[in-house]
């Protein structure tokens, strides 16, 4: 058990005058509190509390330790409060997917800088999942389920994978009504060896459909340009095509076969590793990102 935790349990026992009441206040079991007291006495080598079935009283050694322990715990709480209330300053390294980072995280970072004159921000835009610990990243925006349970996640919304095409393309080639219809269409894909799979759900149709495409690129903006130019059907995350759908440049397809929404989260290392600047940015960013229409998947 942590030494400070031992002292806090001992203080509560003395102040409550009862192991049972101390356990209740600490929200622990009476046996756990009793074991903690016994372990503290064994380590120090003196009896701290005289206890019978009717009463509990501190020994002379217990009274001395009580005074010292109270000062130690008070100093600790004052130090912790001082850290929490420290000025927000220093370098903040933030990672985000390229397109979402450009459109939404960069403006957010600029507003945070305006509010905190002692903050510096390094914005890393990359579509791979960065390793926060190895790469020294403070906050990462992640789309998709969280695999690493050592990280802390703050949800800010969700997005969907959507199939889209231009009105001109659909006028020439027709509108696919079900996934099997895509075999007659041009698929605009990301880069991969061989064929790529698109996953479908709904109406009893689950699992992937293997597709071939004449044009492939790993760049989202280039693929968006190609689908706007009427070169085929493509799949994007909903935030990537939201403006095009509203403007009528693209049409959403196969809506009934879309898979479940993907969570969008802000990731940080565990709370014990968080500096005030990180908590300040999280409080600022979560509220604003959660209000973005593009993160309200429908």
C-alpha positions as CSV (number, residue, x, y, z in Angstrom):
1,X,0.0,0.0,0.0
2,X,1.2,3.6,-0.7
3,X,2.8,5.2,2.4
4,X,0.7,8.3,2.1
5,X,-2.4,6.2,1.8
6,X,-1.4,4.4,5.1
7,X,-1.1,7.8,6.8
8,X,-4.5,8.9,5.5
9,X,-6.1,5.8,6.8
10,X,-4.4,6.2,10.2
11,X,-5.6,9.8,10.4
12,X,-9.2,8.8,9.6
13,X,-9.1,6.0,12.3
14,X,-7.9,8.5,14.9
15,X,-10.4,11.2,14.0
16,X,-13.4,8.8,13.8
17,X,-12.4,6.9,16.9
18,X,-13.6,3.7,15.3
19,X,-12.3,1.3,12.7
20,X,-15.8,0.7,11.3
21,X,-16.6,4.4,11.0
22,X,-13.2,5.1,9.4
23,X,-13.9,2.3,6.9
24,X,-17.3,3.8,6.1
25,X,-15.9,7.3,5.5
26,X,-13.1,5.9,3.4
27,X,-15.5,3.7,1.5
28,X,-13.4,0.6,2.2
29,X,-14.1,-2.6,4.0
30,X,-13.4,-2.8,7.8
31,X,-10.9,-5.7,7.3
32,X,-9.0,-3.6,4.7
33,X,-8.7,-0.7,7.2
34,X,-7.6,-3.1,10.0
35,X,-4.9,-4.6,7.8
36,X,-3.6,-1.2,6.8
37,X,-3.3,-0.2,10.5
38,X,-1.6,-3.5,11.3
39,X,0.8,-3.1,8.4
40,X,1.7,0.5,9.5
41,X,2.4,-0.7,13.1
42,X,4.5,-3.6,11.9
43,X,6.6,-1.4,9.7
44,X,7.1,1.3,12.4
45,X,7.6,-1.3,15.1
46,X,5.4,0.3,17.7
47,X,1.7,0.0,18.7
48,X,-0.2,3.1,17.5
49,X,-3.7,2.3,18.7
50,X,-5.1,0.5,21.7
51,X,-8.3,-1.2,20.7
52,X,-10.9,-3.3,22.5
53,X,-14.4,-4.3,21.6
54,X,-15.7,-1.1,23.3
55,X,-13.1,1.6,22.7
56,X,-10.2,2.8,20.6
57,X,-7.5,5.1,21.8
58,X,-4.2,6.2,20.5
59,X,-1.0,5.4,22.3
60,X,1.7,8.0,23.0
61,X,3.5,6.9,19.8
62,X,0.1,7.1,18.0
63,X,-0.4,10.7,19.2
64,X,3.0,11.8,18.0
65,X,2.5,10.1,14.6
66,X,-1.0,11.7,14.3
67,X,0.4,15.2,14.6
68,X,3.2,14.5,12.1
69,X,1.0,12.7,9.7
70,X,-1.6,15.5,9.7
71,X,1.2,18.0,8.7
72,X,2.5,15.6,6.0
73,X,-0.9,15.1,4.4
74,X,-1.8,18.8,4.6
75,X,1.5,19.7,2.9
76,X,0.8,17.1,0.2
77,X,-2.7,18.5,-0.4
78,X,-1.4,22.0,-0.6
79,X,1.3,20.9,-3.1
80,X,-1.2,19.1,-5.3
81,X,-3.6,22.1,-5.2
82,X,-0.7,24.4,-6.2
83,X,0.1,22.2,-9.2
84,X,-3.6,22.1,-10.3
85,X,-3.8,25.9,-10.1
86,X,-0.4,26.5,-11.7
87,X,-0.4,28.7,-14.8
88,X,-1.1,27.0,-18.1
89,X,2.3,27.2,-19.9
90,X,4.7,25.2,-22.0
91,X,4.7,23.2,-25.2
92,X,1.6,21.3,-26.1
93,X,2.0,18.6,-28.8
94,X,-1.3,17.7,-30.5
95,X,-1.8,15.0,-33.2
96,X,-4.8,14.7,-35.5
97,X,-5.7,13.2,-38.9
98,X,-4.6,15.4,-41.8
99,X,-8.0,16.7,-43.1
100,X,-9.8,16.9,-39.8
101,X,-6.7,18.6,-38.3
102,X,-6.6,21.2,-41.0
103,X,-10.3,22.0,-40.9
104,X,-11.1,21.8,-37.2
105,X,-8.1,21.2,-34.9
106,X,-5.9,23.9,-36.3
107,X,-8.5,26.7,-35.8
108,X,-9.2,25.3,-32.3
109,X,-5.5,25.4,-31.5
110,X,-5.3,29.0,-32.7
111,X,-8.1,30.0,-30.4
112,X,-6.5,28.2,-27.4
113,X,-3.2,30.1,-28.1
114,X,-5.1,33.4,-28.1
115,X,-6.5,32.6,-24.6
116,X,-3.2,31.3,-23.1
117,X,-0.2,33.5,-23.9
118,X,2.3,31.2,-22.2
119,X,1.4,28.2,-24.3
120,X,3.1,26.9,-27.5
121,X,1.5,24.3,-29.7
122,X,3.1,21.8,-32.1
123,X,0.3,20.4,-34.3
124,X,1.2,17.0,-36.0
125,X,-1.1,16.1,-38.9
126,X,-0.8,12.4,-39.9
127,X,-3.4,9.8,-40.8
128,X,-1.6,7.0,-38.9
129,X,-2.3,6.3,-35.2
130,X,0.6,7.9,-33.3
131,X,2.1,6.4,-30.2
132,X,1.6,9.1,-27.5
133,X,4.3,7.8,-25.3
134,X,7.0,7.0,-27.8
135,X,6.4,10.2,-29.8
136,X,5.9,12.5,-26.9
137,X,2.4,13.6,-27.9
138,X,0.2,15.2,-25.2
139,X,-3.2,14.9,-27.0
140,X,-4.3,12.9,-30.0
141,X,-7.6,13.0,-31.9
142,X,-8.4,9.4,-32.8
143,X,-11.2,8.1,-35.0
144,X,-12.2,4.5,-34.2
145,X,-12.2,2.2,-31.2
146,X,-9.5,2.6,-28.6
147,X,-7.2,-0.4,-28.4
148,X,-4.7,0.7,-25.8
149,X,-6.4,0.6,-22.4
150,X,-3.5,2.6,-20.8
151,X,-4.7,5.7,-22.5
152,X,-7.5,8.0,-21.3
153,X,-10.3,8.8,-23.8
154,X,-12.6,11.8,-23.9
155,X,-15.4,11.2,-26.5
156,X,-16.3,14.2,-28.7
157,X,-18.6,12.7,-31.3
158,X,-18.9,10.1,-34.0
159,X,-18.6,9.8,-37.8
160,X,-19.7,7.3,-40.4
161,X,-18.2,5.7,-43.5
162,X,-20.3,7.0,-46.5
163,X,-20.4,6.1,-50.2
164,X,-20.7,9.1,-52.5
165,X,-20.6,10.0,-56.2
166,X,-21.1,13.1,-58.3
167,X,-24.6,13.8,-59.8
168,X,-22.9,13.7,-63.3
169,X,-21.5,10.3,-62.7
170,X,-24.8,8.9,-61.5
171,X,-26.6,10.4,-64.4
172,X,-24.3,8.5,-66.8
173,X,-24.0,5.2,-64.9
174,X,-27.1,5.0,-62.7
175,X,-27.6,4.9,-59.0
176,X,-26.6,1.7,-57.2
177,X,-29.4,0.4,-55.0
178,X,-27.5,-2.4,-53.2
179,X,-23.9,-3.4,-52.7
180,X,-23.9,-6.0,-55.5
181,X,-24.7,-3.2,-58.0
182,X,-21.2,-1.7,-57.4
183,X,-19.7,-4.5,-59.6
184,X,-20.9,-2.4,-62.6
185,X,-19.3,0.8,-61.3
186,X,-15.9,2.4,-61.0
187,X,-14.6,2.4,-57.5
188,X,-12.1,5.1,-56.4
189,X,-10.0,3.4,-53.8
190,X,-7.1,4.0,-51.4
191,X,-3.7,2.5,-52.2
192,X,-3.3,-1.3,-51.5
193,X,-1.9,-4.3,-53.2
194,X,-4.5,-6.2,-55.2
195,X,-8.1,-5.6,-54.4
196,X,-9.7,-3.6,-51.6
197,X,-12.7,-4.5,-49.5
198,X,-15.7,-2.3,-48.6
199,X,-17.8,-3.4,-45.7
200,X,-21.6,-3.3,-45.7
201,X,-24.3,-3.8,-43.1
202,X,-28.0,-3.8,-42.9
203,X,-30.9,-5.8,-44.4
204,X,-29.0,-9.0,-43.9
205,X,-26.0,-8.0,-45.9
206,X,-22.9,-8.0,-43.7
207,X,-19.2,-8.4,-44.3
208,X,-16.9,-7.1,-47.1
209,X,-17.3,-6.9,-50.8
210,X,-14.2,-7.1,-52.9
211,X,-13.8,-4.4,-55.5
212,X,-11.4,-3.4,-58.2
213,X,-10.6,0.2,-59.2
214,X,-8.6,1.8,-62.0
215,X,-7.5,4.8,-59.9
216,X,-6.1,4.6,-56.4
217,X,-4.5,7.2,-54.2
218,X,-3.6,7.5,-50.5
219,X,-4.4,11.2,-50.5
220,X,-7.9,12.1,-49.4
221,X,-8.1,15.5,-51.3
222,X,-7.0,13.9,-54.5
223,X,-9.6,11.2,-54.2
224,X,-12.2,13.8,-53.4
225,X,-11.3,15.7,-56.5
226,X,-11.6,12.6,-58.6
227,X,-15.1,11.7,-57.3
228,X,-16.2,15.3,-57.8
229,X,-15.0,15.1,-61.4
230,X,-17.3,12.1,-62.0
231,X,-14.7,9.4,-62.1
232,X,-16.5,6.9,-59.9
233,X,-17.9,6.0,-56.5
234,X,-15.8,6.4,-53.4
235,X,-16.1,5.9,-49.6
236,X,-15.1,8.6,-47.1
237,X,-15.7,9.5,-43.5
238,X,-18.7,11.6,-43.1
239,X,-16.8,14.8,-42.0
240,X,-14.7,14.6,-45.2
241,X,-17.7,15.0,-47.5
242,X,-20.1,17.0,-45.3
243,X,-19.6,20.3,-47.3
244,X,-19.9,18.6,-50.7
245,X,-23.1,16.9,-49.7
246,X,-24.7,20.1,-48.5
247,X,-23.5,22.0,-51.6
248,X,-24.9,19.2,-53.9
249,X,-21.5,18.4,-55.4
250,X,-21.8,14.8,-54.2
251,X,-24.7,12.4,-53.5
252,X,-24.8,10.0,-50.6
253,X,-25.4,6.4,-51.7
254,X,-26.3,3.0,-50.1
255,X,-27.3,4.7,-46.8
256,X,-29.1,1.6,-45.6
257,X,-25.9,-0.5,-45.8
258,X,-23.6,1.8,-43.8
259,X,-21.8,0.2,-41.0
260,X,-22.0,1.4,-37.3
261,X,-20.7,4.9,-36.5
262,X,-17.0,5.3,-35.4
263,X,-16.2,7.1,-32.2
264,X,-14.1,10.2,-32.3
265,X,-12.1,10.7,-29.1
266,X,-9.3,12.9,-27.6
267,X,-6.6,10.6,-26.2
268,X,-4.1,11.4,-23.5
269,X,-1.8,9.4,-21.3
270,X,-3.1,8.4,-17.8
271,X,-4.3,11.1,-15.5
272,X,-1.1,10.8,-13.4
273,X,1.0,12.0,-16.3
274,X,-1.2,15.0,-17.2
275,X,0.2,18.5,-16.8
276,X,-2.2,21.5,-16.2
277,X,-1.8,22.5,-19.9
278,X,-3.2,19.2,-21.0
279,X,-6.3,19.4,-18.8
280,X,-6.8,23.0,-19.8
281,X,-6.8,22.1,-23.5
282,X,-9.1,19.1,-23.0
283,X,-11.7,21.2,-21.2
284,X,-11.4,23.8,-24.0
285,X,-11.5,21.3,-26.9
286,X,-14.0,18.7,-25.8
287,X,-16.8,21.3,-25.4
288,X,-16.1,22.9,-28.9
289,X,-15.5,19.7,-30.8
290,X,-18.6,18.0,-29.4
291,X,-20.7,20.9,-30.8
292,X,-19.4,20.4,-34.4
293,X,-22.2,19.2,-36.7
294,X,-19.8,17.0,-38.6
295,X,-19.3,14.9,-35.5
296,X,-23.1,14.2,-35.1
297,X,-23.3,11.1,-37.3
298,X,-26.8,10.4,-38.6
